[in-house]
Amino acid sequence: MASSLATPTPSDSDRPTHYVVYGAGGIGATIGARLHRQSFKVTLIARGEHGRALQESGLHFIAPDCDEVLQIPTVLHPREIHFDDNVVVLMCMKSQHGLAALEDLAQVAPVHTPIVCVQNGVDNERQSLRFFPNVYASVVILPAVFLQPGLVVSHAANKGGILDTGCYPQGLDNCAEKINADFTAAGFSAHPDPRVMRQKYAKLLINLANVLQAGLQDATDARDISQALRNEALACFAVANIDCMDNSEAKRRRDGVMLETHVPGHDRSAGSSWQSMQRGTGDIETNYLNGEIVLLGRLHGVPTPANAACVAMATQMLAENLGPGAYSADWLRAKVAELGGH
């Protein structure tokens, strides 16, 4: 069933044809580019220098199957969008930017506008539901690099990524079915999933290690910490009765669907948290990844020293304006021991 809070959705004939991609970084620009290349109506919303580059020069989109400059309509703020019944908003910004984006969006978008959280983490949907009743969740498995304004590189072959989508908190409706069909037509693997949050919690387990790649000199030297992050999360999920897709089922969904491959001249240096630190954005997603586990631990009385240590490391990195790879694995182990009380 669809969310009990959702208002009735329009019929298939009225379903969305205009995708507004709010946050046109690595994920958003890749989705927008592939939709645009299949003749869907797309508008990008992007900030600052990147947004201006998209407006002035277009999006330089590079992938295993293309190297093109795409002239996709781009605005710098949602107030510049004409919202009608055909608009669906794809929320693709990092979680730490979500609340401000929703506050801006709520001032100009009709309340019935479908909001699709195409983001890592599991808090964006709940936050969106404060502003809009028709909220959808998409699991995001999509390797992309965004390190300079106007240029996005996708490293996904076979399929452009995995974007399974369903209603939040659960269910399917006509809009969810149409979004999945359009994502599929654009070259992604997108299955309608009435319990898609199970997948998003499973993806969260993977994303807990993002901060290790961003903060440590050698993340391969911290496999014990990575395992501790996961173990703490699973303990929290168990106590909180959170339904998380198990590893074998998640692996079956991913295997052979999307192949991460080399793009000549454009190495996939690291994940999104590392890219944020490398670009010097002044923020990182850790509070909505590891911080989610810390929050669950505090709510349910589960110790989470490894995840808390990662949040502390990320906070210190930002406070001291440090780039990626500022700490050793031993430094982080000491922080885990300190926060664990031993």
C-alpha positions as CSV (number, residue, x, y, z in Angstrom):
1,M,0.0,0.0,0.0
2,A,1.1,3.6,-0.5
3,S,1.8,5.9,2.3
4,S,-1.3,6.6,4.3
5,L,-0.4,10.3,4.4
6,A,-0.2,10.6,0.6
7,T,-2.9,12.5,-1.3
8,P,-4.5,10.8,-4.3
9,T,-2.2,10.8,-7.2
10,P,-3.1,11.8,-10.7
11,S,-4.0,9.2,-13.3
12,D,-1.5,7.7,-15.7
13,S,-2.5,10.2,-18.4
14,D,-1.5,13.1,-16.2
15,R,1.7,11.6,-14.8
16,P,4.9,13.5,-14.8
17,T,6.8,14.3,-17.9
18,H,9.0,17.0,-16.5
19,Y,11.9,15.9,-14.2
20,V,13.4,18.6,-12.0
21,V,16.7,17.4,-10.8
22,Y,17.4,19.3,-7.6
23,G,21.1,19.0,-7.0
24,A,23.0,18.4,-10.2
25,G,26.2,16.9,-8.9
26,G,27.6,13.5,-9.7
27,I,24.3,11.6,-9.1
28,G,21.9,14.3,-10.2
29,A,23.7,15.3,-13.4
30,T,24.1,11.6,-14.4
31,I,20.4,11.0,-14.0
32,G,19.5,14.3,-15.7
33,A,21.9,13.6,-18.6
34,R,20.6,10.1,-19.3
35,L,16.9,11.3,-19.1
36,H,17.7,14.2,-21.4
37,R,19.5,12.0,-23.9
38,Q,16.3,9.9,-24.1
39,S,14.2,13.1,-24.8
40,F,12.6,13.4,-21.4
41,K,11.9,17.0,-20.3
42,V,14.6,17.8,-17.7
43,T,15.5,20.9,-15.7
44,L,18.6,21.0,-13.5
45,I,18.9,23.0,-10.3
46,A,22.6,23.6,-9.4
47,R,24.4,26.0,-7.2
48,G,27.3,28.4,-7.5
49,E,30.0,28.0,-10.0
50,H,28.8,24.6,-11.2
51,G,25.3,26.0,-11.9
52,R,26.7,28.9,-13.8
53,A,29.0,26.6,-15.8
54,L,26.0,24.5,-16.7
55,Q,24.0,27.5,-17.8
56,E,26.9,29.1,-19.8
57,S,28.6,26.0,-21.3
58,G,26.3,23.0,-20.8
59,L,27.0,19.8,-19.0
60,H,30.1,17.9,-20.1
61,F,28.9,14.4,-19.4
62,I,31.4,11.5,-19.9
63,A,30.5,7.8,-19.6
64,P,31.6,4.6,-21.1
65,D,29.1,5.0,-23.9
66,C,29.3,8.8,-24.5
67,D,31.3,12.0,-24.2
68,E,29.0,14.9,-24.9
69,V,28.2,18.5,-23.9
70,L,24.5,18.5,-23.2
71,Q,22.5,21.7,-23.2
72,I,20.1,20.9,-20.4
73,P,18.0,23.8,-19.0
74,T,19.5,24.8,-15.7
75,V,18.4,27.2,-13.0
76,L,20.1,28.3,-9.7
77,H,17.0,28.2,-7.5
78,P,13.6,26.4,-7.5
79,R,11.8,29.8,-7.6
80,E,12.9,29.9,-11.3
81,I,10.9,26.7,-12.1
82,H,7.3,26.8,-13.4
83,F,5.6,24.0,-11.4
84,D,2.7,22.3,-12.9
85,D,1.0,18.9,-12.5
86,N,3.7,17.3,-14.8
87,V,6.6,18.1,-12.5
88,V,8.4,15.5,-10.4
89,V,11.3,16.6,-8.3
90,L,14.3,14.3,-7.9
91,M,16.1,15.3,-4.8
92,C,19.8,14.5,-5.5
93,M,21.7,16.8,-3.2
94,K,23.7,15.4,-0.3
95,S,21.7,14.8,2.8
96,Q,23.3,17.7,4.7
97,H,21.8,20.1,2.2
98,G,18.4,18.6,2.1
99,L,16.6,20.6,4.8
100,A,17.5,24.0,3.3
101,A,16.5,22.7,-0.2
102,L,13.1,21.5,1.1
103,E,12.5,24.8,2.8
104,D,13.2,26.7,-0.5
105,L,11.2,24.1,-2.5
106,A,8.1,24.3,-0.2
107,Q,7.8,28.0,-0.8
108,V,7.3,27.6,-4.6
109,A,6.2,24.0,-5.4
110,P,2.5,22.9,-5.0
111,V,2.1,20.6,-2.0
112,H,1.0,17.7,-4.2
113,T,4.3,17.7,-6.1
114,P,5.9,14.2,-6.1
115,I,9.3,14.3,-4.2
116,V,11.7,11.5,-5.0
117,C,14.7,11.1,-2.6
118,V,17.4,9.9,-4.9
119,Q,20.0,10.1,-2.1
120,N,22.1,8.1,0.3
121,G,21.0,7.8,3.9
122,V,17.6,7.1,5.3
123,D,16.5,10.4,6.8
124,N,15.7,12.4,3.6
125,E,12.4,10.7,3.1
126,R,11.1,11.4,6.6
127,Q,12.3,15.0,6.4
128,S,10.6,15.5,3.0
129,L,7.3,14.2,4.4
130,R,7.2,17.2,6.8
131,F,6.8,19.4,3.7
132,F,5.2,17.2,1.0
133,P,2.7,14.3,1.3
134,N,3.8,12.4,-1.9
135,V,7.3,11.2,-1.1
136,Y,9.2,8.4,-2.9
137,A,12.4,6.7,-2.0
138,S,15.1,5.5,-4.5
139,V,18.1,3.4,-3.7
140,V,21.1,4.8,-5.4
141,I,23.9,2.6,-6.8
142,L,25.6,4.8,-9.3
143,P,29.3,5.5,-9.5
144,A,30.0,9.0,-10.6
145,V,32.8,11.6,-10.2
146,F,32.1,15.4,-9.8
147,L,35.3,17.3,-9.1
148,Q,35.1,20.4,-11.3
149,P,32.3,22.7,-12.4
150,G,30.4,21.6,-15.5
151,L,32.0,18.1,-15.7
152,V,30.5,14.9,-14.5
153,V,31.9,11.4,-15.2
154,S,29.9,8.2,-14.9
155,H,31.8,4.9,-14.6
156,A,28.8,2.7,-15.0
157,A,28.6,0.2,-17.9
158,N,25.8,-2.1,-19.0
159,K,23.3,-0.1,-17.0
160,G,23.8,3.6,-15.9
161,G,23.1,2.5,-12.3
162,I,20.5,1.0,-10.0
163,L,17.6,3.3,-9.0
164,D,14.8,1.1,-7.6
165,T,12.0,3.3,-6.4
166,G,8.8,3.0,-4.3
167,C,6.5,5.0,-2.1
168,Y,7.6,6.2,1.3
169,P,7.2,4.7,3.8
170,Q,6.1,1.7,1.7
171,G,4.0,0.7,-1.2
172,L,3.6,1.5,-4.9
173,D,1.3,3.8,-6.9
174,N,1.0,4.9,-10.5
175,C,3.6,7.6,-10.0
176,A,6.2,5.2,-8.6
177,E,5.6,2.8,-11.6
178,K,6.0,5.6,-14.1
179,I,9.3,6.8,-12.4
180,N,10.7,3.3,-12.6
181,A,9.7,3.0,-16.2
182,D,11.2,6.3,-17.1
183,F,14.5,5.5,-15.3
184,T,14.6,2.2,-17.2
185,A,14.0,3.9,-20.5
186,A,16.9,6.2,-19.7
187,G,19.3,3.3,-19.3
188,F,19.1,2.5,-15.6
189,S,18.1,-0.6,-13.8
190,A,15.0,0.5,-11.9
191,H,12.6,-2.0,-10.3
192,P,9.4,-0.9,-8.6
193,D,9.9,-1.9,-4.9
194,P,7.2,-1.5,-2.4
195,R,9.7,-2.0,0.4
196,V,12.5,0.0,-1.0
197,M,13.7,1.3,2.4
198,R,15.0,-2.2,3.1
199,Q,17.4,-1.6,0.2
200,K,18.3,1.9,1.5
201,Y,19.2,0.5,4.9
202,A,21.4,-2.1,3.2
203,K,23.1,0.7,1.1
204,L,23.6,2.6,4.3
205,L,25.7,-0.3,5.7
206,I,28.0,0.2,2.7
207,N,28.1,4.0,3.0
208,L,29.3,3.8,6.6
209,A,32.8,3.3,5.3
210,N,32.7,6.4,3.1
211,V,34.3,8.5,5.8
212,L,37.2,6.1,6.2
213,Q,38.1,6.7,2.5
214,A,37.7,10.4,3.0
215,G,39.5,10.8,6.3
216,L,42.2,8.1,6.5
217,Q,45.6,8.0,4.8
218,D,45.0,4.3,4.0
219,A,41.4,3.0,4.4
220,T,42.6,-0.5,3.6
221,D,44.4,-0.4,7.0
222,A,41.0,0.0,8.8
223,R,39.1,-3.1,7.8
224,D,38.5,-3.8,11.5
225,I,36.9,-0.4,12.0
226,S,34.8,-0.9,8.8
227,Q,33.5,-4.2,10.3
228,A,32.8,-2.5,13.6
229,L,30.8,0.2,11.9
230,R,28.6,-2.4,10.2
231,N,28.3,-4.5,13.4
232,E,27.1,-1.5,15.4
233,A,24.6,-0.7,12.7
234,L,23.2,-4.2,12.6
235,A,22.8,-4.2,16.4
236,C,20.9,-1.0,16.2
237,F,18.7,-2.3,13.4
238,A,17.9,-5.4,15.4
239,V,16.9,-3.5,18.5
240,A,14.9,-0.8,16.6
241,N,13.1,-3.5,14.5
242,I,14.4,-2.0,11.2
243,D,13.9,-4.2,8.2
244,C,17.2,-4.2,6.3
245,M,17.8,-6.3,3.2
246,D,20.3,-9.0,4.0
247,N,23.7,-9.1,2.2
248,S,22.9,-12.1,0.0
249,E,19.7,-10.6,-1.3
250,A,21.4,-7.2,-1.9
251,K,24.2,-8.9,-3.7
252,R,21.8,-10.8,-6.0
253,R,20.1,-7.5,-6.9
254,R,23.5,-5.9,-7.9
255,D,25.5,-8.7,-9.5
256,G,25.9,-8.4,-13.2
257,V,23.4,-5.5,-13.5
258,M,25.7,-2.5,-13.4
259,L,29.4,-2.9,-14.1
260,E,31.8,-0.3,-12.8
261,T,34.4,0.3,-15.5
262,H,37.4,2.5,-16.3
263,V,36.8,5.7,-18.3
264,P,40.1,6.6,-20.1
265,G,41.6,9.8,-18.6
266,H,39.1,9.9,-15.8
267,D,39.9,7.6,-12.9
268,R,37.2,7.0,-10.3
269,S,39.4,8.3,-7.5
270,A,37.0,7.7,-4.6
271,G,33.5,8.0,-3.4
272,S,31.3,11.0,-2.8
273,S,32.6,11.9,0.7
274,W,36.2,11.9,-0.5
275,Q,35.1,14.1,-3.4
276,S,33.4,16.6,-1.1
277,M,36.6,16.9,0.9
278,Q,38.7,17.1,-2.3
279,R,36.5,19.9,-3.7
280,G,36.7,21.8,-0.3
281,T,33.0,22.1,0.0
282,G,33.2,22.7,3.8
283,D,30.7,19.9,4.5
284,I,30.4,16.1,4.4
285,E,27.6,13.6,4.6
286,T,28.9,11.7,7.6
287,N,26.3,13.0,10.1
288,Y,23.6,11.5,7.9
289,L,25.4,8.1,7.5
290,N,27.4,7.2,10.5
291,G,25.4,9.8,12.5
292,E,22.2,7.9,11.7
293,I,23.7,4.9,13.6
294,V,24.8,7.1,16.5
295,L,21.3,8.4,16.7
296,L,19.8,5.0,16.7
297,G,22.2,3.8,19.3
298,R,21.4,6.7,21.6
299,L,17.6,6.2,21.1
300,H,17.8,2.4,21.8
301,G,20.7,2.1,24.3
302,V,23.2,0.5,21.8
303,P,26.9,1.4,22.1
304,T,28.2,2.9,18.8
305,P,31.8,4.0,19.5
306,A,33.1,3.3,16.0
307,N,30.4,5.3,14.3
308,A,30.7,8.1,16.9
309,A,34.5,8.2,16.3
310,C,33.9,8.6,12.6
311,V,31.5,11.5,13.2
312,A,34.1,13.1,15.5
313,M,36.8,12.6,12.8
314,A,34.6,14.2,10.1
315,T,33.7,17.1,12.4
316,Q,37.4,17.8,13.2
317,M,38.3,17.6,9.5
318,L,35.8,20.3,8.8
319,A,36.7,22.4,11.8
320,E,40.4,22.4,10.8
321,N,39.7,22.7,7.1
322,L,41.6,19.5,6.3
323,G,41.7,17.7,3.0
324,P,41.3,14.0,2.5
325,G,43.6,11.5,4.2
326,A,44.4,13.6,7.2
327,Y,44.4,10.8,9.8
328,S,45.9,7.4,10.4
329,A,43.9,4.3,11.1
330,D,45.6,4.1,14.5
331,W,44.4,7.6,15.3
332,L,40.9,6.5,14.6
333,R,41.3,3.3,16.6
334,A,42.4,5.4,19.6
335,K,39.3,7.6,19.2
336,V,37.1,4.5,19.1
337,A,38.7,3.2,22.3
338,E,38.2,6.6,23.9
339,L,34.5,6.8,23.1
340,G,34.0,3.1,24.0
341,G,35.4,3.8,27.5
342,H,38.3,1.4,27.2
